[in-house]
Amino acid sequence: MNDRRYRVIQWATGNVGTRALRTLIEHPALDLVGLWVSSNAKRGQDAGVIAGLDPCGVIATGSVDDLVAIDADCVLYMRQGTDIDELCRLLASGKNVVTTRGDFHHPPSMDPATFHRIEASCQAGGTSIYSTGSSPGFITEALPIPLLSLSRRLDRLTIDEYADLSSRASPDLLFGVMGFGRAPRAFDPRQIEHVKGDFAGSLAQLADAAGIAIDQWDAAGEMGVATQAITIAAGTIAAGTVAAQRITISGLRHGKPVLRFRANWYCSGEVDRTDWELRPSGWRIRVEGDTPLDVAISFPVAPEDYAAFTPGLTAHRAVNAVAALCQAPPGIRTTADLPQVISRFQ
C-alpha cells in the first residue's frame, strides 16, 4: 500500500465539485490545501463550510495566481468549461491535474495546437493530466478494459446508459434545455456533436488500446413521444410530446458498429418506441464475440435520495485517481496507460 500523502487543490464547487471537496476533506491520504471558486459569494468562505462540514482552515479564493503559487501535488479540475491557459499554468507550476472535463480522453483526437501546449506544460512542470469520471470514463474505459480481457474476438461492444429523469425537479433543464414536453423535432446538431465529442474520444482510446480498427465515428439522435399524459417532478408531459431521447455514438468498421454507446434519457417508459428497452437508471454492457457477456449495473437508491447520490458517481473516481496520476510519467495520461485506480478507505 502506498502510504504517501498528497496535497490537493479543489477547482470549482458545482454539484460534482462540492462532492469532491467534501471527499477530499474526509480522505485519509489526501490533504486539501487550496480551493478555487467562481462565485463571489463563496470567496472568503471556509472550504469546510462550503462542503457542509466543520471549518477546515482552507479559504476559498478566485485568484489563479495565489493557487499557482501554492505547493500542491494535484488539482481536481471540475470547473464549467475548460480554460487551457489556466491548465497550462497549473501543469507548468508542478501540479498534476485530474479533471472531469472530457477534453483529454483521446490525445490523438485533440486540436494539435492545444495538444502541444498541454504536453509542453507537462514537460515543463514534470506533471500529468487525466480526464475521467463515470460517463465517459468508468463505463466507457475502466470497465470495458477488463471485460474485453476475457475475449479473443470482438464482434461488437454496446454500452447502454439509462437515465430516468422523472424524479428530477428541474423544469428549466428538462423542458427548456433538453426539450422534453415539446413536439417531436429533429435533434439539435450541436447537442449531438457535444455528446459525440466526449464519447467518441473515450471509445477511441479503448479502440486504440485494444487494436480495434475504426473507419469512422457516427452520431445520431432519436426521440420517443408519450402515449399518454404523464406527471413528473418537473411538471406535466402531454401525450404526443417528447418523453424519451436516445443519442447513439458508433465506431464503424466496414459500415457496421463495432463500438457503440447509447444515451437513453427518458421521463417515462410509456412512449411510442416499442423497439427501445428503457431500463431503470444504470448501465448495460454487452460484449458480442467469442466470449459473450451481458453485464447490468443498477443504482439501488430511493428517488428522494437520487440527487444526492449522482454527483459521487463522477466525483469519487476523480478523487480516487489522484495517487495513480501523481505517480505517472509526465504528459496526457489515459485510463489505458495508467495503473488501476484503486480506492483508499483508511
N, C-alpha and C positions, 0 to 999 in steps of 0.2 A: 504494500500500500504506500502511495506517495504521501508523506507527512508534511510536505511543504505547504505554506500558506500563501495565498495570492491576494494582492492589493487590487481592488476593482473599483472602477468608476461606473455609475449607472447614468446612461444618457437618455433622458426623457422619461415621463411618467404618465403615459396614457394607460389604458387598461392592462396591456401586456407589460409595459414598463413598470407600473406600480407593483404588479405581482412579482416581477423580477427583483425590484428594490426590496420588497419585504423578504423574499427568499435570500437575497444577499446578506441582509442584516442578521438573519437567523442561521445562516450556513456555518457549519463547524470548521470549514477550511478556507473561507473567503472573508476578507475584511473590506468593508465599504470605506473608501477614502475620498469620494467625491460624488457630486450629483449635479447634472445639468438639467435645467427645466426651461421650457419655452414660455411659461406663464409668469407674468409679472406678479400675480397674486401668490405664487409659490416661492418666488425668490426671497431668500432670507429665512425661510422656514427650516426647521429641523427635518432631516430626511426620515427619521423615525416617525414623526408626526404625520408626514405625507403618506407613509406606508401604513398608517393605522396602528403603530406601535408606540412604545415609550421613546422619548428623545434619545438619540444615539450620539449627538455631538457633531454630526456632519451636516453642514448648512448648504442648502440648495443655492445654486448660482446660475446665471445666464452667461457668464463670462467664459468663452472658449480659452482665452489667454490664461486665465487662472488655472483651469483644469489641465491644459497642456503642460503647465509648469509643475504639476503635482507628480510625485514619484508613484507610479502605478504600473502594475503588470498587464492589466487588461481593461478594456472598456466594453461594456454591454450597450451596444448602439441600437436604440429602438425608437428613434425619432420618426416623425411623419415626413417622408421624403428623404432622399439621400443627398447629402452635401459632400461632394467629392473633395473640395478644398479642405473642409473640416476633417474628413477622414485622413487625407494625406498628412495634415499637421499632426494628428494623433499618432499615426503609424510612424512617422519620421521622428517623433519625440520618444520612441521606445515603448509604445503601448500597443499590445496586441488588441485586436478588435473582433469580438463575436457579435454578429448582427442578425436581426430578424428581417432586415431588408433583403429582398431576393436578387440583388444585383450581382452576386458573386458565385452562384451555384455552378456556372459553367464558364470558366475563364475564356475558352476559345470563342464563345459567342459574344463576349463583351466588345464594346466600342474599342478599337485598337488604341486610340489616344488615351482613353481612361484606363485601360489595362496597363499600359506602360507607366502612367503616372502612379498608379497604385503600387505596382511592382517596384518602381524606383523608390517610393516612400518606405516600403517594407525593407528593402535592402539597406536604405539609409539608417533605419531605426533598428534593424535586426529583428523585425516583427512579422506577424502573420495576421490575415483577416479571413473570416469564415462566415458564410451565410448558412443559417439553419432555422429550425422552427418545427412545427408539427406538420404543416402542409402549405407549401412544399417543404421538404426537409425529411422529417422522420418517415412519413408514409411513402415518399417517392424515392428515397435514397437508403436511409438507415435500415428500414425493414426489408425492402426488396433484395438488398445485397445478400443477407444470409438465406433468404428464401430461395434465391436463384443458385446458391451454393449447392443445393441438392440436385440440380439439373445438369444434363449434358446436351440437351437440345431444347431450345425455346421456340415455340410457335407464336405465342402471344402472352404478354403480361397486361392485365387490365386492373386498374385501381379505380374503384368507385368510392367517392366521398358523398356521404349523405348528411344534410343539414336541415332538420325540421325547425323552421322559423316561427311556428305557430305560437310559441310561448314568449317570443321576443317583443317586448313592448316598445318598439322603435318605429313609429309610423313614418317619420321622415326618411329613414333608411329604406324600409321595405317598400313604401308606396312612392316616395319621392325619388330615391336614387335607383333602387333595383327594379321598379316598375311593376310590382305586384298590384293586383286590383285594377289594372288598365286593360284596354282591349289588346288582344294579341297583335304583335307587330314584328318587324324584322329586328334582330338584335343590333344594338349599337356596336359598330365595328371596333370602336375604341375599347369597349368593355372586353370584347373577345381578345383583342391584341394584348391587353393588360394581363389577362389570365394566361394567355399563350406565352408571354414573355417570361413569367415566373416558372410555369410548369414545364414548358418545353426545355428550358435551360436545365432544370433539375433532372428531367428524364434523360437529356442528352449526356449529362455527367454519368448516369448509370449506363447508358449505351456505350460510351467511350471505355469505361472501366471493364465492361463485360465483352467488348469486341462485337457489339451488335450493330451491324451496318444499317444506317437510316438514310433513305434517299431524300426525304423532305418531311417537314413538320406541318401538320394541318390543324386547323381550329374551326369549330362550328358551334353555333348556339341554337337551341330549340326551346319552345315554350309549350306548356300544358295549361289548359283553361279549366276552371272549376265547373263541375257538372251540376252543382247546386250552390246556393249562397252559404258562406261559412263565416263564422265569427272567430277571430283570433285575438291575441292580446293587443295587437296594434290597431285593430278595427275590424271592418267587415269587407269581405271579398265577394263581389256579386257573381252570380252564375254567368259563365261566358267570358269572364276576365281572367287574367293570368294568375295562376295559383302555384305553378311549378316551373322551374327553369333548369336546363341542363347545358353545360358547356363541355365539349369534348376536345381534348388535345391528343393528337395521334402522331406517332412516329411511323412513317410509312416505308415499307420496303417492297419494291415491285408492285406498288399500288395497294398493298394490304397493311393494316395496322399491326405492328409488332409490339410497340409500347403504347399504352393508352391510359389517359387519366380522364375521368368524368366527374365533374362537379354537379351534384344533384341537389339543388336548393328548392325547398318547397314549403308552402304554408298549409297544404292539405294533400292527403293522398287521393281525395275524390276529384280526380282530373280525367280528361279525355284520353290520356296517353296510356292505353292498356298495354303497350309494349314496354313501358317503364316499370321497374320494380323499385318502389320508393320505401326503403327500409328505415328503421329508426336511426337517429343520428349516430354516425360512426363511419367505419370504413369496411370495404370488402376488397380483398386482393385475390385475383385468380391467376394462376400460372398454368398455361397450356403448353404441353411439350411431352418429353419422355418421363417427367416426374410431376404429374398434375397436382395442383394444390388449390384449395379454396379456403381462405382464411377470413374470418369475420371478427371485427372489433366493434364492440358497442360501449356506450357510456351509461352505466347504471346510476344515473343521477336524477333526482326529482326535478320536475320542471321549475320549481321555485328556486332551486339551487344552481340552475344551469348557467346563469350569467356569471356567478362567482367561480364556477368550475372552469369554463373555457379558456380564460387567459393563461392558466397554468399549462395547458397543452403546448402553447408556443413558448412561454417564458422559461419553463423548467429545463427544457433541453438546452436552451442557450446558456443558462447558468451552469448546467452540468458539463458543458463543453469547455469551460474556461481552462481547466487544468490541461486537457489534451492539446488545446491550441497553444497555450503558453510554452509547451514543450516541443512544438512542431518547428520545422525549418522555416526561415523567412519566406514570405510570398503569399499568394492567394491559395488557400487550402480548401479542400473539398472533403466530403464525407468519405469518398473513395480512397483518399490518401492519408486521412487522419487515423490515429488509433481509435479503438472502440470508445465511444463516450459512455462513461460509467458514473452513475450517481454515487455521491459520498454522503452517507446518512449520519455518521458520527466520527 
